[in-house]
Amino acid sequence: MGCIRIKDITEYLCDPLKKALKDEDPYVRKTGALCVPKLYEIAPQLI
């Protein structure tokens, strides 16, 4: 979902992203970490 760069869905991306960053699986955490800069680029006020 982080690749979808539409401002309307950024609010819906925050909760799953927070969960991904705290997940036990390192691959899920890595993917979440890579999504943070993409989200910041679209909506810096959310970060």
PDB file of N, CA, C and O in Angstrom, chain B, residues numbered from 101:
ATOM      1  N   MET B 101       0.815  -1.197   0.000  1.00  0.00           N
ATOM      2  CA  MET B 101       0.000   0.000   0.000  1.00  0.00           C
ATOM      3  C   MET B 101       0.856   1.257   0.000  1.00  0.00           C
ATOM      4  O   MET B 101       0.401   2.327  -0.405  1.00  0.00           O
ATOM      5  N   GLY B 102       2.085   1.126   0.451  1.00  0.00           N
ATOM      6  CA  GLY B 102       2.958   2.291   0.492  1.00  0.00           C
ATOM      7  C   GLY B 102       3.317   2.826  -0.868  1.00  0.00           C
ATOM      8  O   GLY B 102       3.721   3.982  -0.995  1.00  0.00           O
ATOM      9  N   CYS B 103       3.176   2.007  -1.884  1.00  0.00           N
ATOM     10  CA  CYS B 103       3.493   2.446  -3.239  1.00  0.00           C
ATOM     11  C   CYS B 103       2.382   3.278  -3.861  1.00  0.00           C
ATOM     12  O   CYS B 103       2.596   3.973  -4.855  1.00  0.00           O
ATOM     13  N   ILE B 104       1.189   3.201  -3.267  1.00  0.00           N
ATOM     14  CA  ILE B 104       0.072   3.982  -3.780  1.00  0.00           C
ATOM     15  C   ILE B 104       0.203   5.392  -3.221  1.00  0.00           C
ATOM     16  O   ILE B 104      -0.006   5.617  -2.029  1.00  0.00           O
ATOM     17  N   ARG B 105       0.540   6.315  -4.063  1.00  0.00           N
ATOM     18  CA  ARG B 105       0.832   7.670  -3.605  1.00  0.00           C
ATOM     19  C   ARG B 105      -0.353   8.604  -3.846  1.00  0.00           C
ATOM     20  O   ARG B 105      -0.294   9.514  -4.672  1.00  0.00           O
ATOM     21  N   ILE B 106      -1.416   8.355  -3.111  1.00  0.00           N
ATOM     22  CA  ILE B 106      -2.624   9.183  -3.196  1.00  0.00           C
ATOM     23  C   ILE B 106      -2.899   9.738  -1.807  1.00  0.00           C
ATOM     24  O   ILE B 106      -2.960   8.986  -0.834  1.00  0.00           O
ATOM     25  N   LYS B 107      -3.063  11.033  -1.716  1.00  0.00           N
ATOM     26  CA  LYS B 107      -3.238  11.673  -0.406  1.00  0.00           C
ATOM     27  C   LYS B 107      -4.475  11.175   0.329  1.00  0.00           C
ATOM     28  O   LYS B 107      -4.506  11.172   1.560  1.00  0.00           O
ATOM     29  N   ASP B 108      -5.488  10.758  -0.410  1.00  0.00           N
ATOM     30  CA  ASP B 108      -6.739  10.340   0.224  1.00  0.00           C
ATOM     31  C   ASP B 108      -6.583   9.074   1.062  1.00  0.00           C
ATOM     32  O   ASP B 108      -7.337   8.885   2.017  1.00  0.00           O
ATOM     33  N   ILE B 109      -5.634   8.204   0.738  1.00  0.00           N
ATOM     34  CA  ILE B 109      -5.510   6.947   1.489  1.00  0.00           C
ATOM     35  C   ILE B 109      -4.401   6.988   2.533  1.00  0.00           C
ATOM     36  O   ILE B 109      -4.204   6.005   3.247  1.00  0.00           O
ATOM     37  N   THR B 110      -3.689   8.069   2.639  1.00  0.00           N
ATOM     38  CA  THR B 110      -2.566   8.112   3.584  1.00  0.00           C
ATOM     39  C   THR B 110      -3.021   7.970   5.028  1.00  0.00           C
ATOM     40  O   THR B 110      -2.303   7.392   5.844  1.00  0.00           O
ATOM     41  N   GLU B 111      -4.197   8.484   5.358  1.00  0.00           N
ATOM     42  CA  GLU B 111      -4.700   8.350   6.729  1.00  0.00           C
ATOM     43  C   GLU B 111      -4.976   6.887   7.070  1.00  0.00           C
ATOM     44  O   GLU B 111      -4.786   6.465   8.211  1.00  0.00           O
ATOM     45  N   TYR B 112      -5.420   6.125   6.093  1.00  0.00           N
ATOM     46  CA  TYR B 112      -5.716   4.708   6.313  1.00  0.00           C
ATOM     47  C   TYR B 112      -4.439   3.875   6.374  1.00  0.00           C
ATOM     48  O   TYR B 112      -4.472   2.731   6.829  1.00  0.00           O
ATOM     49  N   LEU B 113      -3.348   4.415   5.936  1.00  0.00           N
ATOM     50  CA  LEU B 113      -2.080   3.691   5.912  1.00  0.00           C
ATOM     51  C   LEU B 113      -1.352   3.762   7.249  1.00  0.00           C
ATOM     52  O   LEU B 113      -0.498   2.919   7.524  1.00  0.00           O
ATOM     53  N   CYS B 114      -1.664   4.729   8.071  1.00  0.00           N
ATOM     54  CA  CYS B 114      -0.925   4.948   9.319  1.00  0.00           C
ATOM     55  C   CYS B 114      -1.048   3.798  10.315  1.00  0.00           C
ATOM     56  O   CYS B 114      -0.036   3.336  10.842  1.00  0.00           O
ATOM     57  N   ASP B 115      -2.249   3.335  10.578  1.00  0.00           N
ATOM     58  CA  ASP B 115      -2.425   2.257  11.570  1.00  0.00           C
ATOM     59  C   ASP B 115      -1.754   0.955  11.147  1.00  0.00           C
ATOM     60  O   ASP B 115      -1.034   0.365  11.952  1.00  0.00           O
ATOM     61  N   PRO B 116      -1.960   0.477   9.907  1.00  0.00           N
ATOM     62  CA  PRO B 116      -1.246  -0.744   9.509  1.00  0.00           C
ATOM     63  C   PRO B 116       0.273  -0.564   9.514  1.00  0.00           C
ATOM     64  O   PRO B 116       1.012  -1.509   9.788  1.00  0.00           O
ATOM     65  N   LEU B 117       0.732   0.648   9.211  1.00  0.00           N
ATOM     66  CA  LEU B 117       2.171   0.903   9.219  1.00  0.00           C
ATOM     67  C   LEU B 117       2.726   0.821  10.631  1.00  0.00           C
ATOM     68  O   LEU B 117       3.802   0.259  10.834  1.00  0.00           O
ATOM     69  N   LYS B 118       2.021   1.365  11.606  1.00  0.00           N
ATOM     70  CA  LYS B 118       2.461   1.273  13.003  1.00  0.00           C
ATOM     71  C   LYS B 118       2.550  -0.177  13.448  1.00  0.00           C
ATOM     72  O   LYS B 118       3.492  -0.563  14.140  1.00  0.00           O
ATOM     73  N   LYS B 119       1.566  -0.984  13.050  1.00  0.00           N
ATOM     74  CA  LYS B 119       1.581  -2.405  13.400  1.00  0.00           C
ATOM     75  C   LYS B 119       2.735  -3.124  12.710  1.00  0.00           C
ATOM     76  O   LYS B 119       3.364  -3.999  13.305  1.00  0.00           O
ATOM     77  N   ALA B 120       3.014  -2.766  11.475  1.00  0.00           N
ATOM     78  CA  ALA B 120       4.101  -3.405  10.730  1.00  0.00           C
ATOM     79  C   ALA B 120       5.455  -3.094  11.356  1.00  0.00           C
ATOM     80  O   ALA B 120       6.339  -3.951  11.379  1.00  0.00           O
ATOM     81  N   LEU B 121       5.623  -1.880  11.862  1.00  0.00           N
ATOM     82  CA  LEU B 121       6.901  -1.506  12.460  1.00  0.00           C
ATOM     83  C   LEU B 121       7.157  -2.222  13.786  1.00  0.00           C
ATOM     84  O   LEU B 121       8.299  -2.291  14.238  1.00  0.00           O
ATOM     85  N   LYS B 122       6.108  -2.754  14.411  1.00  0.00           N
ATOM     86  CA  LYS B 122       6.249  -3.463  15.682  1.00  0.00           C
ATOM     87  C   LYS B 122       6.113  -4.982  15.528  1.00  0.00           C
ATOM     88  O   LYS B 122       6.112  -5.706  16.524  1.00  0.00           O
ATOM     89  N   ASP B 123       6.000  -5.462  14.301  1.00  0.00           N
ATOM     90  CA  ASP B 123       5.789  -6.883  14.048  1.00  0.00           C
ATOM     91  C   ASP B 123       7.014  -7.709  14.432  1.00  0.00           C
ATOM     92  O   ASP B 123       8.134  -7.199  14.455  1.00  0.00           O
ATOM     93  N   GLU B 124       6.792  -8.987  14.733  1.00  0.00           N
ATOM     94  CA  GLU B 124       7.897  -9.878  15.102  1.00  0.00           C
ATOM     95  C   GLU B 124       8.752 -10.267  13.896  1.00  0.00           C
ATOM     96  O   GLU B 124       9.954 -10.497  14.033  1.00  0.00           O
ATOM     97  N   ASP B 125       8.140 -10.340  12.731  1.00  0.00           N
ATOM     98  CA  ASP B 125       8.846 -10.766  11.528  1.00  0.00           C
ATOM     99  C   ASP B 125       9.743  -9.630  11.010  1.00  0.00           C
ATOM    100  O   ASP B 125       9.253  -8.532  10.750  1.00  0.00           O
ATOM    101  N   PRO B 126      11.048  -9.884  10.860  1.00  0.00           N
ATOM    102  CA  PRO B 126      11.952  -8.818  10.402  1.00  0.00           C
ATOM    103  C   PRO B 126      11.633  -8.327   8.994  1.00  0.00           C
ATOM    104  O   PRO B 126      11.864  -7.158   8.684  1.00  0.00           O
ATOM    105  N   TYR B 127      11.106  -9.203   8.136  1.00  0.00           N
ATOM    106  CA  TYR B 127      10.761  -8.781   6.776  1.00  0.00           C
ATOM    107  C   TYR B 127       9.613  -7.771   6.806  1.00  0.00           C
ATOM    108  O   TYR B 127       9.616  -6.802   6.046  1.00  0.00           O
ATOM    109  N   VAL B 128       8.641  -7.995   7.678  1.00  0.00           N
ATOM    110  CA  VAL B 128       7.507  -7.077   7.801  1.00  0.00           C
ATOM    111  C   VAL B 128       7.992  -5.735   8.336  1.00  0.00           C
ATOM    112  O   VAL B 128       7.574  -4.686   7.846  1.00  0.00           O
ATOM    113  N   ARG B 129       8.877  -5.759   9.343  1.00  0.00           N
ATOM    114  CA  ARG B 129       9.425  -4.500   9.887  1.00  0.00           C
ATOM    115  C   ARG B 129      10.224  -3.751   8.828  1.00  0.00           C
ATOM    116  O   ARG B 129      10.132  -2.527   8.732  1.00  0.00           O
ATOM    117  N   LYS B 130      11.013  -4.479   8.031  1.00  0.00           N
ATOM    118  CA  LYS B 130      11.815  -3.842   6.984  1.00  0.00           C
ATOM    119  C   LYS B 130      10.910  -3.183   5.951  1.00  0.00           C
ATOM    120  O   LYS B 130      11.159  -2.055   5.525  1.00  0.00           O
ATOM    121  N   THR B 131       9.863  -3.890   5.553  1.00  0.00           N
ATOM    122  CA  THR B 131       8.932  -3.342   4.581  1.00  0.00           C
ATOM    123  C   THR B 131       8.236  -2.103   5.137  1.00  0.00           C
ATOM    124  O   THR B 131       8.030  -1.127   4.415  1.00  0.00           O
ATOM    125  N   GLY B 132       7.877  -2.142   6.405  1.00  0.00           N
ATOM    126  CA  GLY B 132       7.274  -0.973   7.041  1.00  0.00           C
ATOM    127  C   GLY B 132       8.237   0.199   7.106  1.00  0.00           C
ATOM    128  O   GLY B 132       7.847   1.345   6.886  1.00  0.00           O
ATOM    129  N   ALA B 133       9.493  -0.090   7.406  1.00  0.00           N
ATOM    130  CA  ALA B 133      10.502   0.968   7.476  1.00  0.00           C
ATOM    131  C   ALA B 133      10.725   1.617   6.109  1.00  0.00           C
ATOM    132  O   ALA B 133      10.990   2.816   6.023  1.00  0.00           O
ATOM    133  N   LEU B 134      10.620   0.836   5.060  1.00  0.00           N
ATOM    134  CA  LEU B 134      10.776   1.391   3.718  1.00  0.00           C
ATOM    135  C   LEU B 134       9.567   2.228   3.303  1.00  0.00           C
ATOM    136  O   LEU B 134       9.661   3.058   2.398  1.00  0.00           O
ATOM    137  N   CYS B 135       8.454   2.010   3.956  1.00  0.00           N
ATOM    138  CA  CYS B 135       7.244   2.760   3.650  1.00  0.00           C
ATOM    139  C   CYS B 135       7.235   4.134   4.327  1.00  0.00           C
ATOM    140  O   CYS B 135       6.567   5.050   3.845  1.00  0.00           O
ATOM    141  N   VAL B 136       7.956   4.288   5.420  1.00  0.00           N
ATOM    142  CA  VAL B 136       7.946   5.551   6.176  1.00  0.00           C
ATOM    143  C   VAL B 136       8.395   6.736   5.313  1.00  0.00           C
ATOM    144  O   VAL B 136       7.697   7.751   5.296  1.00  0.00           O
ATOM    145  N   PRO B 137       9.527   6.660   4.594  1.00  0.00           N
ATOM    146  CA  PRO B 137       9.908   7.822   3.771  1.00  0.00           C
ATOM    147  C   PRO B 137       8.915   8.116   2.650  1.00  0.00           C
ATOM    148  O   PRO B 137       8.729   9.271   2.266  1.00  0.00           O
ATOM    149  N   LYS B 138       8.283   7.075   2.129  1.00  0.00           N
ATOM    150  CA  LYS B 138       7.283   7.289   1.079  1.00  0.00           C
ATOM    151  C   LYS B 138       6.082   8.040   1.639  1.00  0.00           C
ATOM    152  O   LYS B 138       5.544   8.942   0.995  1.00  0.00           O
ATOM    153  N   LEU B 139       5.669   7.661   2.840  1.00  0.00           N
ATOM    154  CA  LEU B 139       4.558   8.355   3.479  1.00  0.00           C
ATOM    155  C   LEU B 139       4.947   9.788   3.824  1.00  0.00           C
ATOM    156  O   LEU B 139       4.132  10.701   3.685  1.00  0.00           O
ATOM    157  N   TYR B 140       6.170   9.991   4.266  1.00  0.00           N
ATOM    158  CA  TYR B 140       6.651  11.340   4.598  1.00  0.00           C
ATOM    159  C   TYR B 140       6.650  12.240   3.363  1.00  0.00           C
ATOM    160  O   TYR B 140       6.356  13.433   3.450  1.00  0.00           O
ATOM    161  N   GLU B 141       6.978  11.660   2.228  1.00  0.00           N
ATOM    162  CA  GLU B 141       7.000  12.430   0.983  1.00  0.00           C
ATOM    163  C   GLU B 141       5.602  12.935   0.608  1.00  0.00           C
ATOM    164  O   GLU B 141       5.450  14.025   0.057  1.00  0.00           O
ATOM    165  N   ILE B 142       4.590  12.125   0.916  1.00  0.00           N
ATOM    166  CA  ILE B 142       3.210  12.481   0.553  1.00  0.00           C
ATOM    167  C   ILE B 142       2.587  13.386   1.620  1.00  0.00           C
ATOM    168  O   ILE B 142       1.976  14.406   1.301  1.00  0.00           O
ATOM    169  N   ALA B 143       2.749  13.000   2.897  1.00  0.00           N
ATOM    170  CA  ALA B 143       2.088  13.732   3.983  1.00  0.00           C
ATOM    171  C   ALA B 143       3.022  13.832   5.180  1.00  0.00           C
ATOM    172  O   ALA B 143       2.900  13.029   6.105  1.00  0.00           O
ATOM    173  N   PRO B 144       3.953  14.787   5.202  1.00  0.00           N
ATOM    174  CA  PRO B 144       4.913  14.892   6.302  1.00  0.00           C
ATOM    175  C   PRO B 144       4.264  15.161   7.661  1.00  0.00           C
ATOM    176  O   PRO B 144       4.860  14.840   8.690  1.00  0.00           O
ATOM    177  N   GLN B 145       3.073  15.734   7.694  1.00  0.00           N
ATOM    178  CA  GLN B 145       2.419  16.032   8.959  1.00  0.00           C
ATOM    179  C   GLN B 145       2.000  14.756   9.677  1.00  0.00           C
ATOM    180  O   GLN B 145       1.804  14.784  10.893  1.00  0.00           O
ATOM    181  N   LEU B 146       1.856  13.648   8.976  1.00  0.00           N
ATOM    182  CA  LEU B 146       1.458  12.386   9.600  1.00  0.00           C
ATOM    183  C   LEU B 146       2.627  11.702  10.298  1.00  0.00           C
ATOM    184  O   LEU B 146       2.418  10.916  11.222  1.00  0.00           O
ATOM    185  N   ILE B 147       3.833  11.985   9.878  1.00  0.00           N
ATOM    186  CA  ILE B 147       5.015  11.364  10.466  1.00  0.00           C
ATOM    187  C   ILE B 147       5.431  12.193  11.646  1.00  0.00           C
ATOM    188  O   ILE B 147       6.413  11.868  12.313  1.00  0.00           O
TER     189      ILE B 147
END
